[in-house]
Amino acid sequence: MKLSLRTTDPHEARRLHAVALAGLDANWKALRERTPLDARPAKRVDLTEKDAHTLASQLYGQIVRASDRK
């Protein structure tokens, strides 16, 4: 990642670098502390074959619509 500090003054650049680095570190920390989706317990649901086909059809439709938008 590249970021301009928008200054040519070395002293101001050091100060702005420290501020930018602290913000970046805070973002990475927040990302590391998030719970991954696969770490959450899954709720078991029994589906009929018709239910499974309906869900698959809906998912397929969402995928097609998303790819059409690109």
C-alpha positions in Angstrom: 0.0 0.0 0.0 1.3 3.4 -0.9 0.1 6.6 0.8 1.2 10.2 0.3 1.7 12.2 3.5 1.4 15.4 1.3 4.4 17.1 2.8 8.1 17.7 1.9 9.1 18.7 5.5 11.0 15.8 7.1 9.8 16.6 10.6 6.2 16.8 9.6 6.6 13.6 7.5 7.9 11.7 10.6 4.9 12.9 12.6 2.4 12.1 9.9 4.0 8.7 9.3 3.5 7.8 13.0 -0.1 8.9 12.8 -0.7 6.9 9.6 1.1 3.8 11.0 -1.0 3.9 14.2 -4.2 4.0 12.1 -3.0 1.1 9.9 -2.1 -0.9 13.0 -5.5 -0.3 14.5 -7.2 -1.5 11.3 -5.2 -4.7 11.2 -5.9 -5.3 14.9 -9.6 -4.9 14.3 -9.5 -7.4 11.4 -7.5 -9.9 13.5 -10.0 -9.7 16.4 -13.1 -10.4 14.2 -14.6 -13.8 14.5 -14.3 -15.8 11.3 -17.6 -17.1 9.9 -16.5 -20.7 10.2 -15.7 -20.3 13.9 -19.4 -19.8 14.7 -21.4 -22.9 15.5 -23.5 -24.0 12.7 -27.2 -24.7 13.3 -28.3 -28.0 11.8 -31.3 -27.8 9.6 -33.0 -30.8 8.0 -34.1 -30.1 4.4 -36.3 -32.0 2.1 -35.0 -32.5 -1.5 -37.5 -29.8 -2.7 -36.2 -27.3 -0.1 -32.6 -28.0 -1.1 -33.5 -27.4 -4.8 -35.3 -24.2 -3.9 -32.3 -22.9 -2.0 -29.9 -23.9 -4.7 -32.0 -22.2 -7.3 -32.1 -19.0 -5.2 -28.4 -19.1 -4.7 -27.7 -19.7 -8.4 -30.0 -16.7 -9.2 -28.0 -14.4 -6.9 -24.7 -15.6 -8.4 -26.0 -14.9 -12.0 -27.3 -11.5 -11.0 -24.1 -10.6 -9.3 -22.0 -11.7 -12.4 -24.3 -9.7 -14.7 -23.6 -6.5 -12.7 -19.8 -6.8 -13.3 
